[in-house]
Amino acid sequence: MTTMTVITPDPLGDAAAAKAWLAAVRADEDAIDTAITGALELVNRAVHAHRAAVGDPAIADVVAESALAVRLGFGDGEELVDGRYAEAVEVPASERRRRRVEALRPTERVAGVLAGRESVAACELLLLRARADFDAGRMREGALQLRGGIEAMLADRGDFTADGQAKDLAALDEAQGEVDAAAGAALGGVPSPDHVDAATEALRIAERILRRERAFHS
Protein backbone atom coordinates (compact mmCIF):
# COMPACT_ATOMS: atom_id res chain seq x y z
CA MET A 1 0.00 0.00 0.00
CA THR A 2 1.31 3.46 -0.92
CA THR A 3 0.42 6.66 0.94
CA MET A 4 0.81 9.98 -0.84
CA THR A 5 0.55 13.40 0.78
CA VAL A 6 0.24 16.53 -1.38
CA ILE A 7 1.06 19.75 0.46
CA THR A 8 -0.34 22.98 -0.91
CA PRO A 9 2.16 25.83 -1.24
CA ASP A 10 -0.44 28.31 0.04
CA PRO A 11 -0.39 28.70 3.84
CA LEU A 12 -3.76 28.54 5.59
CA GLY A 13 -2.81 30.92 8.38
CA ASP A 14 -3.39 30.13 12.04
CA ALA A 15 -5.29 27.14 13.44
CA ALA A 16 -8.61 28.98 13.45
CA ALA A 17 -8.28 29.89 9.77
CA ALA A 18 -7.28 26.33 8.90
CA LYS A 19 -10.30 24.92 10.77
CA ALA A 20 -12.58 27.36 8.95
CA TRP A 21 -11.09 26.33 5.60
CA LEU A 22 -11.60 22.65 6.32
CA ALA A 23 -15.19 23.19 7.45
CA ALA A 24 -15.98 25.18 4.30
CA VAL A 25 -14.42 22.60 1.99
CA ARG A 26 -16.15 19.74 3.77
CA ALA A 27 -19.55 21.30 3.08
CA ASP A 28 -18.90 22.01 -0.60
CA GLU A 29 -18.63 19.08 -3.03
CA ASP A 30 -17.28 21.32 -5.79
CA ALA A 31 -14.54 22.58 -3.47
CA ILE A 32 -13.66 18.99 -2.57
CA ASP A 33 -13.44 18.06 -6.26
CA THR A 34 -11.27 21.11 -6.94
CA ALA A 35 -8.90 20.24 -4.09
CA ILE A 36 -8.60 16.60 -5.17
CA THR A 37 -8.13 17.55 -8.83
CA GLY A 38 -5.34 19.96 -7.94
CA ALA A 39 -3.58 17.36 -5.82
CA LEU A 40 -3.85 14.71 -8.52
CA GLU A 41 -2.43 17.07 -11.14
CA LEU A 42 0.72 17.44 -9.04
CA VAL A 43 0.97 13.71 -8.30
CA ASN A 44 0.49 12.76 -11.93
CA ARG A 45 3.13 15.22 -13.10
CA ALA A 46 5.56 13.22 -10.96
CA VAL A 47 4.16 9.92 -12.26
CA HIS A 48 4.49 11.16 -15.84
CA ALA A 49 8.11 12.14 -15.29
CA HIS A 50 8.87 8.80 -13.63
CA ARG A 51 7.13 6.85 -16.42
CA ALA A 52 9.29 8.62 -19.02
CA ALA A 53 12.47 8.33 -16.94
CA VAL A 54 12.21 4.55 -16.52
CA GLY A 55 10.68 3.94 -19.96
CA ASP A 56 7.72 1.96 -18.61
CA PRO A 57 4.37 2.77 -20.28
CA ALA A 58 2.55 0.40 -17.90
CA ILE A 59 2.89 2.84 -14.99
CA ALA A 60 -0.58 4.34 -14.69
CA ASP A 61 -1.73 7.76 -13.56
CA VAL A 62 -3.23 7.96 -10.09
CA VAL A 63 -7.01 8.35 -9.87
CA ALA A 64 -9.09 9.13 -6.81
CA GLU A 65 -11.55 6.32 -7.55
CA SER A 66 -8.81 3.70 -6.98
CA ALA A 67 -7.75 5.04 -3.59
CA LEU A 68 -8.68 3.16 -0.42
CA ALA A 69 -9.09 6.52 1.30
CA VAL A 70 -8.84 10.20 0.37
CA ARG A 71 -8.43 12.80 3.11
CA LEU A 72 -8.27 16.58 3.23
CA GLY A 73 -6.72 18.21 6.22
CA PHE A 74 -4.10 20.50 7.66
CA GLY A 75 -1.10 20.29 9.92
CA ASP A 76 2.38 21.64 10.52
CA GLY A 77 5.38 20.72 8.43
CA GLU A 78 6.59 17.75 10.47
CA GLU A 79 3.12 16.25 10.73
CA LEU A 80 2.51 16.45 6.99
CA VAL A 81 5.93 15.03 6.10
CA ASP A 82 5.07 12.02 8.27
CA GLY A 83 1.66 11.67 6.61
CA ARG A 84 -0.20 12.92 9.69
CA TYR A 85 -2.62 15.83 10.20
CA ALA A 86 -3.64 18.12 13.00
CA GLU A 87 -7.19 17.65 11.71
CA ALA A 88 -8.58 15.95 8.61
CA VAL A 89 -11.79 14.63 7.07
CA GLU A 90 -12.18 11.55 4.91
CA VAL A 91 -13.78 12.26 1.56
CA PRO A 92 -16.51 9.75 0.66
CA ALA A 93 -16.66 8.40 -2.87
CA SER A 94 -18.70 10.75 -5.01
CA GLU A 95 -22.25 9.53 -5.50
CA ARG A 96 -22.12 10.84 -9.04
CA ARG A 97 -19.02 8.79 -9.82
CA ARG A 98 -20.53 5.70 -8.19
CA ARG A 99 -23.68 5.95 -10.26
CA ARG A 100 -21.69 6.49 -13.45
CA VAL A 101 -19.48 3.44 -12.86
CA GLU A 102 -22.50 1.30 -12.03
CA ALA A 103 -24.35 2.54 -15.11
CA LEU A 104 -21.52 1.42 -17.35
CA ARG A 105 -21.55 -2.05 -15.75
CA PRO A 106 -17.85 -2.72 -16.39
CA THR A 107 -17.82 -6.32 -15.11
CA GLU A 108 -20.45 -7.39 -17.62
CA ARG A 109 -18.56 -5.63 -20.41
CA VAL A 110 -15.32 -7.41 -19.54
CA ALA A 111 -17.15 -10.74 -19.54
CA GLY A 112 -18.65 -9.92 -22.93
CA VAL A 113 -15.24 -9.11 -24.41
CA LEU A 114 -13.68 -12.29 -23.02
CA ALA A 115 -16.57 -14.35 -24.41
CA GLY A 116 -16.24 -12.75 -27.83
CA ARG A 117 -19.69 -11.14 -27.71
CA GLU A 118 -18.22 -7.63 -27.59
CA SER A 119 -15.03 -5.92 -28.65
CA VAL A 120 -13.04 -2.87 -27.63
CA ALA A 121 -13.09 -0.21 -30.34
CA ALA A 122 -9.72 1.14 -31.42
CA CYS A 123 -10.79 4.65 -30.48
CA GLU A 124 -11.67 3.81 -26.87
CA LEU A 125 -8.20 3.59 -25.36
CA LEU A 126 -6.95 6.48 -27.47
CA LEU A 127 -9.76 8.65 -26.12
CA LEU A 128 -9.16 7.42 -22.57
CA ARG A 129 -5.50 8.37 -22.88
CA ALA A 130 -6.48 11.77 -24.26
CA ARG A 131 -8.80 12.31 -21.28
CA ALA A 132 -6.06 11.29 -18.85
CA ASP A 133 -3.61 13.68 -20.50
CA PHE A 134 -6.02 16.63 -20.50
CA ASP A 135 -7.04 16.00 -16.89
CA ALA A 136 -3.38 15.87 -15.87
CA GLY A 137 -2.60 19.13 -17.68
CA ARG A 138 -0.61 17.45 -20.45
CA MET A 139 -2.21 19.46 -23.24
CA ARG A 140 0.28 18.59 -25.99
CA GLU A 141 -0.04 14.86 -25.42
CA GLY A 142 -3.81 15.12 -25.04
CA ALA A 143 -4.26 16.94 -28.34
CA LEU A 144 -2.13 14.41 -30.20
CA GLN A 145 -3.90 11.42 -28.64
CA LEU A 146 -7.27 12.97 -29.36
CA ARG A 147 -6.57 13.36 -33.07
CA GLY A 148 -5.94 9.63 -33.39
CA GLY A 149 -8.98 8.79 -31.26
CA ILE A 150 -11.35 10.96 -33.29
CA GLU A 151 -9.99 9.62 -36.59
CA ALA A 152 -10.48 6.05 -35.37
CA MET A 153 -14.01 6.74 -34.15
CA LEU A 154 -15.05 8.33 -37.43
CA ALA A 155 -13.45 5.50 -39.41
CA ASP A 156 -15.57 3.01 -37.44
CA ARG A 157 -18.73 5.12 -37.38
CA GLY A 158 -20.79 2.21 -38.64
CA ASP A 159 -20.24 0.46 -35.29
CA PHE A 160 -22.07 3.22 -33.38
CA THR A 161 -25.71 2.48 -34.03
CA ALA A 162 -27.55 3.67 -30.91
CA ASP A 163 -30.24 6.33 -31.23
CA GLY A 164 -28.75 9.82 -31.26
CA GLN A 165 -25.33 8.79 -32.53
CA ALA A 166 -25.75 10.26 -36.02
CA LYS A 167 -26.05 13.80 -34.67
CA ASP A 168 -22.96 13.52 -32.49
CA LEU A 169 -20.94 11.81 -35.23
CA ALA A 170 -21.85 14.69 -37.54
CA ALA A 171 -20.69 17.12 -34.84
CA LEU A 172 -17.38 15.25 -34.68
CA ASP A 173 -17.06 15.56 -38.46
CA GLU A 174 -17.39 19.32 -38.07
CA ALA A 175 -14.95 19.41 -35.15
CA GLN A 176 -12.28 17.32 -36.84
CA GLY A 177 -10.63 20.34 -38.44
CA GLU A 178 -10.29 22.03 -35.03
CA VAL A 179 -8.93 18.81 -33.51
CA ASP A 180 -6.34 18.61 -36.31
CA ALA A 181 -5.42 22.25 -35.73
CA ALA A 182 -4.97 21.60 -32.00
CA ALA A 183 -2.74 18.60 -32.71
CA GLY A 184 -0.75 20.62 -35.24
CA ALA A 185 -0.27 23.37 -32.69
CA ALA A 186 0.80 20.76 -30.14
CA LEU A 187 3.59 19.62 -32.46
CA GLY A 188 5.00 23.15 -32.38
CA GLY A 189 4.54 23.73 -28.65
CA VAL A 190 1.76 24.02 -26.12
CA PRO A 191 -1.60 24.50 -27.90
CA SER A 192 -3.44 27.75 -27.21
CA PRO A 193 -6.41 27.92 -24.82
CA ASP A 194 -8.74 28.18 -27.84
CA HIS A 195 -7.25 25.01 -29.30
CA VAL A 196 -7.59 23.23 -25.95
CA ASP A 197 -11.21 24.35 -25.57
CA ALA A 198 -12.09 23.06 -29.04
CA ALA A 199 -10.28 19.79 -28.45
CA THR A 200 -11.87 19.13 -25.06
CA GLU A 201 -15.33 19.84 -26.47
CA ALA A 202 -14.69 17.29 -29.22
CA LEU A 203 -13.53 14.84 -26.57
CA ARG A 204 -16.74 15.35 -24.60
CA ILE A 205 -18.78 14.56 -27.73
CA ALA A 206 -16.73 11.41 -28.39
CA GLU A 207 -17.12 10.29 -24.78
CA ARG A 208 -20.87 10.83 -25.02
CA ILE A 209 -20.94 8.60 -28.10
CA LEU A 210 -19.10 5.83 -26.23
CA ARG A 211 -21.36 6.09 -23.17
CA ARG A 212 -24.49 5.98 -25.31
CA GLU A 213 -23.26 2.92 -27.19
CA ARG A 214 -22.37 1.08 -23.99
CA ALA A 215 -25.80 1.80 -22.55
CA PHE A 216 -27.43 0.64 -25.79
CA HIS A 217 -25.69 -2.74 -25.63
CA SER A 218 -26.06 -3.30 -21.88
Buried (B, 14 or more C-beta within 10 A) or exposed (E): EEEEBBEEEEEBEEEEEBBEBBEEBEEEBEBBBEBBEEBBBBBBBEBBEEBEEEEEEEEEBBEBEEBEEBEBBBBEEEBBEEEEBBEEBEBEEBEEEEEEEEEBBEEEBEEBEEEEEBEEBBBBEBBBBBBBBBBBBBBBBBBBBBBBBBBBBBEEBEEBEBEEBEEBBEBBEEBBEBBBBBBBBBEEEEBEEEBBEBBBBBBEBBBBBBBBBBEEBE
